[in-house]
Amino acid sequence: MADLSRPDRHSARYGRYRGGPDPLALPVDLAEALDAIGEDVMAGYSPEHAMREFLRRGGEQQRGLEDLARQIAKKRNDLLSRHNLDGTMQEVRELLDRAVLEERKQLARDVDMDDTERTFREMQINNLPTSTAAAVSDLSSYDWNSQQARADYEKIKDLLGRELLDQRFKGMKQALQNATDEDRAAVNEMLSDLNDLLEKRRRGEDTPEDFADFMAKHGDAFPESPQSLDELMDALAKRAAAAQRLRNSMTAEQRAELDALAAQAFGSPELLQGLSRLDDNLQQLRPGEDWFSGAQFDGEQGLGLGDGTGALQDLAELDELSDQLSQSYGGARLEDIDLDKLARQLGDQAAVDARTLQELERALRESGYLNRGSDGNLKLSPKAMRQLGKALLKDVANKMSGRQGQRDLRAAGAAGDLSGASRPWVFGDTEPWDVTRTITNAVVRTSGSRAPGERIRIQMDDIEVAETEARTQAAVALLVDTSFSMAMAGR
């Protein structure tokens, strides 16, 4: 018998669906799209242009390409107006100021130090160059008296090394925090092996086994787990090109400061040499990347080298998405929109909206409403013409004052049965008199002045006519303009 005192318990977690289109979402509704396309076609636009306009504008419950492009432009402007590229320099300056302050404190309280030596050290500290890079360089051989100051100065070298690596390998700044000398040696070895592999590719001598051996040895440095050397090169080249664009975006003074500081990374020039060699290999292997442009950052929030490189990558993605959403290039298709990048930049809902537009376009093309002619242009199919005619008839019927066919109206007419209502007679009326109402009006009018037995005299104001029902009939004609100008305009 089952033990009922300990029932099986299962936990469940619920959340928003992720991983593609909503499986419970309703199919795309073509009615609104067809109505909008029909209106534009009747206004003189070609079916292709009308469909593009609907996809650009969107519908009542559906965002269009224009709205998504507006969000892309806003994010791009926000990115440039919020940040600047001084983040790493600011961090280095803070560490340097802290180290110098701690050294001054230690010199002041070290009573055992010779006064001459104290004075000499204070002169060294007080006469540091104003340039951050030059000050860091001057202190590279300084024998720190304060252990805390020495530690802060060493953090500068560590920070520079991690930032330079984070420019090429995303996440390295955090991964190498508090790294040991062995960790730094492993990074230099990885860079050397990677450059050897890339140079083999440049000579056409690499094999799949070379890549497999490299990943087996250094795979932990690449969390994206590339499956081939080409995938690895693509990812590295995009990041390295963004790092170069970051450098291009700096002022000449900022570049000079950065170059001077880079030599101090990890306390030796070996890292900088390996990264320079890597950049050269990637530029040769992936010349199609954008290595030469830049951007102007005008904000107050400083970005480090790694974060700045990420920002340049974001800008490149935003520019790419802007082109895709504009659909202004030859052979543009909605399938060109990279939904993964769109979700990364604007969120999942933006990707859902773009996917819905893709499905709408596909459904319009596959539903039989639009056919592609021999000239390559879209044309309305007979099915679409019937749908358009139906919509026009419905629109006409909605604007008339009655229902389809013979129907009652509020306005009186000369046809049909009596409605039971009457009204005062006016000149030109052809309706029959309402005798009862007419005599009643005359009796009421003369009741106070008429003598007994006197005849009732009817005046014009007493006359009322009986209203009759009015009926309408409608005939709809579909007029097709087949003039030469319409054919020339593709309408």
C-alpha positions, -999 to 999 in steps of 0.1 A, spaced: 0 0 0 13 35 -8 24 56 20 -2 84 21 15 102 49 43 114 25 26 123 -7 48 131 -37 52 168 -42 61 185 -73 71 222 -76 63 243 -106 74 278 -116 55 300 -140 67 329 -160 65 347 -193 70 324 -223 104 328 -239 121 311 -268 101 322 -299 66 331 -309 38 327 -284 23 292 -291 -11 304 -278 -12 336 -298 -40 339 -323 -32 337 -360 -25 370 -377 -56 388 -387 -55 400 -423 -87 419 -422 -72 452 -410 -43 449 -433 -65 442 -463 -88 472 -455 -58 495 -452 -42 482 -484 -76 485 -502 -79 522 -492 -44 530 -504 -50 511 -537 -83 531 -542 -63 563 -535 -40 554 -565 -11 536 -549 2 503 -562 -5 471 -542 32 468 -534 34 503 -521 2 500 -502 14 468 -484 48 485 -476 29 515 -462 8 493 -439 38 474 -426 55 508 -420 26 524 -402 12 493 -384 -23 489 -372 -44 498 -342 -31 469 -321 2 464 -340 33 485 -340 48 491 -374 84 494 -387 84 531 -382 77 529 -345 104 503 -340 129 524 -360 120 554 -338 129 534 -307 162 524 -323 171 560 -330 161 570 -295 183 544 -279 212 554 -301 209 590 -292 206 581 -255 237 560 -256 258 588 -271 244 616 -250 247 598 -216 283 584 -218 319 595 -224 351 575 -229 370 586 -198 359 558 -175 392 539 -174 412 571 -170 389 582 -141 394 548 -124 432 550 -128 433 586 -115 413 576 -85 436 547 -77 466 569 -83 453 597 -60 445 571 -33 480 556 -35 497 590 -33 476 600 -3 484 568 16 521 573 8 520 609 22 503 597 54 529 569 59 558 593 53 543 617 79 539 591 106 571 571 100 592 586 129 621 562 122 627 575 87 657 597 80 646 633 74 666 636 42 650 605 28 616 617 38 621 650 21 634 633 -10 604 610 -12 580 638 -6 596 658 -34 590 628 -57 554 625 -47 547 663 -49 563 668 -83 545 641 -102 534 651 -138 499 663 -142 493 637 -169 479 605 -153 499 583 -177 531 601 -170 526 599 -133 519 562 -134 551 557 -155 572 578 -131 560 558 -101 568 524 -118 602 523 -101 592 541 -69 599 521 -37 566 525 -18 568 529 19 531 523 25 519 488 18 484 501 11 498 526 -14 518 498 -31 486 477 -33 466 506 -48 493 512 -74 494 476 -84 457 477 -89 463 502 -116 484 477 -136 458 450 -130 429 473 -140 447 482 -172 454 446 -181 418 435 -174 404 465 -194 426 458 -224 416 421 -224 379 430 -218 381 450 -251 388 418 -270 373 392 -248 340 402 -232 338 394 -195 376 393 -188 375 423 -165 354 405 -140 369 371 -147 404 382 -139 396 403 -108 420 393 -81 439 372 -106 472 356 -96 505 357 -115 497 322 -128 463 335 -142 481 363 -160 507 339 -174 478 317 -187 462 346 -204 495 355 -222 499 318 -232 463 318 -246 470 349 -266 502 334 -280 485 301 -290 455 321 -305 478 342 -326 497 311 -338 464 295 -349 453 327 -367 486 330 -385 483 294 -396 449 303 -411 465 333 -429 490 309 -445 463 283 -452 479 257 -430 453 253 -402 434 221 -397 402 212 -377 425 194 -353 444 226 -346 411 243 -336 400 214 -315 433 213 -296 432 250 -290 396 248 -276 405 218 -254 433 239 -239 417 273 -237 380 268 -241 372 283 -207 382 317 -221 354 316 -247 320 311 -230 302 314 -263 317 280 -273 324 286 -310 321 254 -331 347 263 -357 376 287 -362 355 308 -385 329 313 -357 357 322 -333 372 347 -358 338 363 -365 332 369 -328 367 381 -321 368 404 -351 335 421 -343 348 428 -308 382 439 -320 367 462 -346 345 478 -320 377 483 -298 394 501 -328 363 523 -333 364 532 -296 400 543 -301 390 562 -332 363 580 -311 389 593 -286 407 626 -289 444 627 -297 451 634 -261 430 605 -248 448 581 -273 482 593 -262 473 588 -225 459 553 -232 490 543 -252 512 554 -224 491 535 -198 488 504 -219 525 497 -215 519 493 -177 492 466 -182 499 437 -159 533 452 -153 549 441 -185 546 449 -223 539 413 -231 501 416 -230 501 447 -252 523 430 -277 500 400 -278 469 421 -283 486 442 -311 495 410 -328 459 397 -324 444 429 -339 467 427 -369 457 391 -376 420 398 -373 422 428 -396 439 407 -422 414 378 -418 383 400 -415 389 431 -436 351 436 -441 345 447 -405 343 484 -398 378 493 -385 378 530 -393 347 548 -382 340 563 -348 314 580 -327 311 611 -306 301 606 -269 289 637 -252 276 625 -218 289 626 -183 289 589 -174 324 574 -180 328 541 -198 358 519 -193 376 503 -222 356 471 -220 322 488 -215 331 514 -242 338 486 -266 305 471 -258 288 504 -264 304 506 -298 292 471 -306 257 482 -295 259 512 -318 269 490 -347 239 467 -340 216 497 -337 228 511 -371 223 476 -386 188 473 -373 180 508 -384 189 499 -420 169 467 -418 138 484 -404 140 512 -431 137 486 -459 151 512 -481 178 491 -499 174 470 -530 157 436 -524 148 444 -489 126 419 -471 112 418 -435 131 385 -431 163 405 -431 154 419 -396 176 402 -371 151 393 -343 178 383 -318 196 416 -321 162 434 -319 153 416 -287 188 423 -273 185 461 -280 147 468 -275 134 438 -255 114 407 -263 82 426 -272 99 444 -300 110 411 -315 74 398 -312 61 428 -330 86 425 -358 79 387 -361 42 395 -364 49 419 -392 69 392 -409 40 368 -405 16 394 -419 37 400 -450 41 363 -455 4 357 -450 -5 385 -475 17 370 -501 6 334 -495 -31 340 -489 -39 345 -526 -48 382 -523 -16 394 -540 0 379 -570 33 388 -586 30 397 -622 54 390 -651 71 423 -644 79 413 -609 54 437 -593 26 427 -569 -9 429 -582 -43 424 -567 -57 389 -574 -93 383 -583 -98 372 -547 -85 405 -535 -107 424 -559 -138 406 -546 -127 414 -510 -121 450 -520 -155 452 -536 -171 437 -506 -154 462 -483 -165 491 -506 -201 479 -506 -200 476 -469 -186 511 -466 -213 525 -489 -241 507 -470 -228 520 -437 -229 556 -450 -265 553 -462 -294 559 -440 -310 525 -444 -303 489 -446 -295 469 -477 -324 467 -502 -357 483 -495 -356 499 -461 -374 524 -440 -361 559 -436 -368 588 -413 -374 611 -443 -410 610 -456 -416 600 -492 -442 595 -519 -441 557 -521 -454 530 -498 -479 528 -470 -491 555 -447 -467 559 -417 -495 571 -393 -478 605 -388 -490 639 -402 -475 673 -406 -486 708 -416 -491 712 -454 -465 732 -473 -466 744 -508 -457 716 -532 -467 687 -510 -483 658 -530 -492 637 -500 -529 630 -492 -547 652 -467 -551 639 -432 -588 648 -430 -593 640 -393 -564 662 -382 -574 690 -406 -610 691 -393 -598 689 -357 -575 719 -363 -604 739 -377 -628 730 -349 -602 739 -322 -594 772 -339 -631 783 -341 -644 768 -309 -645 801 -291 -659 823 -318 -682 801 -339 -720 805 -333 -741 775 -327 -750 758 -361 -725 779 -380 -705 760 -406 -668 753 -400 -645 770 -424 -611 755 -431 -581 777 -435 -547 770 -450 -531 767 -415 -555 739 -406 -545 716 -433 -522 686 -424 -510 659 -448 -505 623 -440 -468 611 -443 -460 580 -463 -431 557 -461 -401 564 -483 -379 536 -497 -345 538 -513 -328 516 -539 -291 515 -546 -271 504 -575 -233 499 -572 -210 502 -602 -173 492 -600 -155 515 -623 -120 504 -635 -97 531 -650 -78 514 -678 -62 545 -692 -26 544 -703 -15 567 -674 -27 541 -649 -8 514 -666 23 534 -668 21 542 -630 17 505 -622 -18 511 -606 
